[in-house]
Amino acid sequence: MKIAMLTGGGDCPGLNTALKGLAAGALALGWEVIGVRRGWQGLVEVDLDSPESRATWLRTLDAESIRTIDRTGGTFLHSSRTNPAAVKRGDGTVDLTPQILAKLEALQVAVLFPIGGDDTLSYGDRLHREGFPVIGIPKTMDNDVHGTDYCLGFATAVSRSVEYLHNLRTCAASHERFAVVECMGRNAGFTSLIPAYLASVDRALIAEVPFDGERLARLLSDDKRKNPSGYAMVTVSEGAIQTGGEVVQSGEADAYGHRKL
């Protein structure tokens, strides 16, 4: 039996550990393991008739090649945000799913393991609906993959956010300021809410609940007044909106239709 695995989207400290655990378990069962480099881009770009292309985009993994990969963060297979269902060609896009399925069949891959967030796994779901066996491993700092309570990367996002929030208190208190801290996470508020709770921040704005700017200003002013050090802090979700407002977006959409918030 042969399996393939890939990583997509942003990096996080747990990726190499997940890759090593998955590969080691498969090797222990006597399976073959292929690592696809640069996420879905590897399957889009690889030319199976070219040894040079295979060497660029695919890696055959054994016990020696994965032995030390968990000693560093990130992904040794590298990553991308390529969407095979919407690959740019000329002035438009094309769906390369038939070609992806043909390559997986030619490689004799029995099961594909994509590791990524909502975008990476959404294309994995597409392959699953086409009839190809896919097992997704959720990885996203946003913690917004449906069907799971835990995503690789979220714990790191929380712990580092709490550290930075505590560090910012020095500046905010010294100058008696309002500290407004924007947290990534697009349309999910976990990365604002949980760090705010753990760091005892005064207020937290999340993407799921619109906020009233005037009320927020009154609350923060009251928080600042009551604080002996004369400062107040608020975390703001990347996708937070005011009541009656909308998210301001800019730039071209990426392969999954997202523009900059």
Secondary structure by P-SEA (a helix, b strand, c coil): cbbbbbcccccccaaaaaaaaaaaaaaaabbbbbbbccccccccccccccaaaaaacccccccccccccccccccccccccccccccccccccccaaaaaaaaaaaacccbbbbbccaaaaaaaaaaaaaccbbbbbbbcccccccccccccaaaaaaaaaaaaaaaaaaaaaaabbbbbbbbccccccccccaaaaaacccccccccccccaaaaaaaaaaaaaaccccbbbbbbccccccccbbbbbbccccccccccc
